[in-house]
Amino acid sequence: MILSSALQAIGNTPLVRLRRIVPDDAAQVLVKLEGGNPTGSYKDRMALAMIEGAERRGVLRAGRRVVEFTGGSTGSSLAFICAVKGYPLTVVSSDAFSPEKLRTMQAFGADLVVVPSDGGRITPDLFVRMRHEVDRIIAAEDAFWTDQFNNLDALDGYQVLGREILDQTAGTALSVFCAAVGTGGMLVGVTQALRAKVDRIVALEPASSPMLTAGFGGPHRVEGTATGTIPPLLTPGSYNEARAIEESEARELVKSLSRKEGVFAGTSSALNVLGAIQIAAELAPEQTVVTVAADTGLKYLAGDLYL
């Protein structure tokens, strides 16, 4: 089938079963490979939903500038969507995030504002300073802020991801869905689609920034997660349990994922898979745990992740 727009290539990503890195007596672990989206990330779903939601409400008109602050993948996805739809875009990001992501935003034509980090670490203060830059751009240019941390339209995009999982697992009882929290939108949107079909929803976070499990944030290097706050989209009742996962173990798992399973992904994806394996080890072999590989490992080759 010939698509009328690259936007129609978003979604319908594969769901695969891990076979070589999951213990034999554990539940099966299924991973949704979101690197198959046009920019290599599940954020394409969210970006399209936010832009089209604003268009429907009439708050985003032709020629109006769009702005967002982001750890990278949201910026790349917004740059892709805005390029296709013709909106100018300014992305506020930081040198704490992979250079591949920053270059991707510019490749799609976005203007990029880089806020310096504290030695390349992701800290709560970094997001505060990035937000201040967004406020400045809104005041200067009357830009439309997509506001990914509060935008309910994002949930519409992620509900589609959840419905795809339901279609792909038809006839399979789902025991647990787990995923790391950044904006919280993906976990909540997928949960809205899966709630009646899955026994338990588990929110994951790096142990170095355990806001959900211990009440405080901290520096870490898991891009796209753990901003040091509880995101507004992550409302009470949207998950059953939170777990802190060791970042160092997730970073080590990245190599096993690619070399033993052929799943080429980044740190947040490995954190998701590590959490899923740990949960699966607590369950019976006939049960099923589902998680998401958020993006492609091509976004992380310039750093030390794959060294």
Secondary structure as the mmCIF struct_conf table of DSSP 4:
data_model
#
loop_
_struct_conf.conf_type_id
_struct_conf.id
_struct_conf.beg_label_comp_id
_struct_conf.beg_label_asym_id
_struct_conf.beg_label_seq_id
_struct_conf.end_label_comp_id
_struct_conf.end_label_asym_id
_struct_conf.end_label_seq_id
BEND BEND1 SER A 4 SER A 5
HELX_RH_3T_P HELX_RH_3T_P1 ALA A 6 ALA A 9
BEND BEND2 ILE A 10 GLY A 11
STRN STRN1 LEU A 15 ARG A 17
BEND BEND3 ARG A 20 VAL A 22
TURN_TY1_P TURN_TY1_P1 ASP A 24 ASP A 25
BEND BEND4 ALA A 26 ALA A 26
HELX_LH_PP_P HELX_LH_PP_P1 ALA A 27 ALA A 27
STRN STRN2 GLN A 28 LEU A 33
HELX_RH_3T_P HELX_RH_3T_P2 GLU A 34 GLY A 36
BEND BEND5 ASN A 37 ASN A 37
TURN_TY1_P TURN_TY1_P2 PRO A 38 THR A 39
BEND BEND6 GLY A 40 GLY A 40
STRN STRN3 SER A 41 SER A 41
TURN_TY1_P TURN_TY1_P3 TYR A 42 TYR A 42
HELX_RH_AL_P HELX_RH_AL_P1 LYS A 43 ARG A 57
TURN_TY1_P TURN_TY1_P4 GLY A 58 GLY A 58
BEND BEND7 LEU A 60 LEU A 60
TURN_TY1_P TURN_TY1_P5 ALA A 62 GLY A 63
STRN STRN4 VAL A 66 PHE A 69
BEND BEND8 GLY A 71 GLY A 72
HELX_RH_AL_P HELX_RH_AL_P2 SER A 73 LYS A 85
TURN_TY1_P TURN_TY1_P6 GLY A 86 GLY A 86
STRN STRN5 LEU A 89 SER A 94
TURN_TY1_P TURN_TY1_P7 ASP A 95 ALA A 96
BEND BEND9 PHE A 97 PHE A 97
HELX_RH_AL_P HELX_RH_AL_P3 PRO A 99 ALA A 107
TURN_TY1_P TURN_TY1_P8 PHE A 108 GLY A 109
STRN STRN6 ASP A 111 VAL A 115
STRN STRN7 ASP A 118 ASP A 118
TURN_TY1_P TURN_TY1_P9 GLY A 119 GLY A 120
STRN STRN8 ARG A 121 ILE A 122
HELX_RH_AL_P HELX_RH_AL_P4 PRO A 124 GLU A 141
HELX_LH_PP_P HELX_LH_PP_P2 ALA A 143 ALA A 143
STRN STRN9 PHE A 144 TRP A 145
TURN_TY1_P TURN_TY1_P10 GLN A 148 ASN A 150
TURN_TY1_P TURN_TY1_P11 LEU A 152 LEU A 152
HELX_RH_AL_P HELX_RH_AL_P5 ASP A 153 GLN A 168
TURN_TY1_P TURN_TY1_P12 THR A 169 GLY A 171
STRN STRN10 LEU A 174 ALA A 180
BEND BEND10 GLY A 182 GLY A 184
HELX_RH_AL_P HELX_RH_AL_P6 GLY A 185 LEU A 194
TURN_TY1_P TURN_TY1_P13 ARG A 195 LYS A 197
STRN STRN11 VAL A 198 PRO A 206
TURN_TY1_P TURN_TY1_P14 ALA A 207 SER A 208
BEND BEND11 SER A 209 SER A 209
HELX_RH_AL_P HELX_RH_AL_P7 MET A 211 ALA A 214
BEND BEND12 GLY A 215 GLY A 215
STRN STRN12 HIS A 220 HIS A 220
TURN_TY1_P TURN_TY1_P15 GLU A 223 GLY A 224
BEND BEND13 THR A 225 THR A 225
BEND BEND14 GLY A 228 THR A 229
TURN_TY1_P TURN_TY1_P16 PRO A 232 LEU A 233
BEND BEND15 LEU A 234 LEU A 234
TURN_TY1_P TURN_TY1_P17 PRO A 236 GLY A 237
BEND BEND16 SER A 238 SER A 238
BEND BEND17 ASN A 240 ASN A 240
STRN STRN13 GLU A 241 ILE A 245
HELX_RH_AL_P HELX_RH_AL_P8 GLU A 247 SER A 256
HELX_RH_PI_P HELX_RH_PI_P1 LEU A 257 GLU A 261
HELX_RH_AL_P HELX_RH_AL_P9 THR A 267 ALA A 280
TURN_TY1_P TURN_TY1_P18 ALA A 281 GLU A 282
BEND BEND18 LEU A 283 LEU A 283
TURN_TY1_P TURN_TY1_P19 PRO A 285 GLU A 286
STRN STRN14 THR A 288 ALA A 293
STRN STRN15 ASP A 295 ASP A 295
HELX_RH_3T_P HELX_RH_3T_P3 GLY A 297 TYR A 300
TURN_TY1_P TURN_TY1_P20 LEU A 301 ALA A 302
BEND BEND19 GLY A 303 ASP A 304
TURN_TY1_P TURN_TY1_P21 LEU A 305 TYR A 306
#
